[in-house]
Structures are given as structure tokens and as C-alpha cells.
């Protein structure tokens, strides 16, 4: 979906990255880390759900403040915020499901309605949902509100498919992976770029969550038994490497502009 990119000098002030293959790889791995990282901290590390929610929410508030204070896209700040949004989004859904006993059917529907409402207000106010026009504080607040809601919705939808509907981790990953492929095909065949982007963005969350559960859960539960710690560490390493490449690339381009 890299044809969403509109190269221009103003892109240096855009607060989000270009939509490339690297973008989607980091996004999917971030969603998986959100699932496995939250489980590891709450269960394996012994923090518990309450402490994990508190600590991760505080860290998210700090990184989001940093993101809002920057004047252009800064890869390490942006992707750190995404990873933390993923963890917090997972925790929100887990709180509703496990803590408050709210049905996954209800939470999935509620998050879908909430996301539709955010998009409706965003479009009504700004007349655009394009991520390549995040040039003002107000648009960025709309953007991050939508991102948080997509993670919470994706977590609920993924759990609904793999647990409540009984698809299991493997078939859940296959289902959402197929839907992502169909969305990409629709985009390549001339579908609306903004619409297909957001559909793909939403679908990567349940895909990443199903993939995370498939990798971490014990074989007796249908997983591969890698464990939350090793899966989180592996995916975080790849994310750090890709983000580092993006950060150095941005720095090199900025230095080149200054030299000119």
C-alpha cells in the first residue's frame, strides 16, 4: 500500500511514517508484542493485571506526550508509542472481559461503534482521514484516539474469533491473514486507499494477537510453546532493528537537506 505516499516538502512535518512494507511488518510485530508482552508482565513477571495496566498506562502517557511535542515524524518515539498503545489496548479488553465479565460480543460491538464514531467526528471536522495529512495537533489527537480504539477492537475481535467462536489460534491467524490479503488485493485493484488502509490496520491487530497466542501458548492448548518471554524478546529485537534503520535513514535525509 505504498502508493498512499505523497512525497513533498511538507511530509517532513507529517507526524506518522510512510506506509511501506517495513511499516506493516513493524505494525504486526507491535500487535504481537502487545499481546505477548501484556501476558508476560501480568502472569510470568508476577505484576498482575492491575499493576501492569497502571505501569503501561503511565508509560504510554509519557511517550504520547513526547510524540505530541515533536514537530515531525521521529521513528523511535512513534513506534514506542504504538507498542505501548498495543499493550494498553490489550489490557483494556482484558479488563472488560476477565475483570468485569463483559461478553466479547458486547465489547467487540462497543469498540466497533466507538471507532466508527471517532472516524465520523474526525471526518466531519477535518474532511479527511488520510494519515498523510496529520499536520496539526487536533488531527494527531484524532489519529491516536483511533489507533487506541483499533487495538482494543482488534484484541476483542481476535479473542472473539479464536476463543468464543472456537477457531483456535492457527485458524484465527489464517482467517485474519486472509482478510488482510483480500484487503490488499482490493487496494491494488483500485479500492479507496484511505479505506483499505484503515481496514488493513484494524485487521493486523487480531492477526498479530492470534499469531502471538499461537507462538506462546503451550502445545496442549494448540500453541507452539515458545513462551511469552522469548516471543516478546524476538519480536522486540526485530522491531528495534527496523526502527533503528528508519531513524538513521531520517537523520541522513535531514543532514542531506541541511547540506543543500
Buried (B, 14 or more C-beta within 10 A) or exposed (E): BEEBBEEEEEBEEBBBBBBBEBBBEBBBBBBBBBBBBBBBBBEBBEBEBEEBBEEBBEBBEEBBEBBBEEEEBBBBBBBBBBBBBBBBBBBBBBBBBEEEEBEBEEBBBBBBEBBEEBBEEBEEEBEEBBBBBBEEEEBBBBBBBBBBBBBBBBBBBBBBBBBBBEBBBBBBBBBBBEBBEBBBEBBEEEBEBBEBBBBBBBBBBBBBBBBBBBBBBEEEEBBBEBBBBBBBBBBBEEBBEBBEEBBEEBEEEEEEEEEE
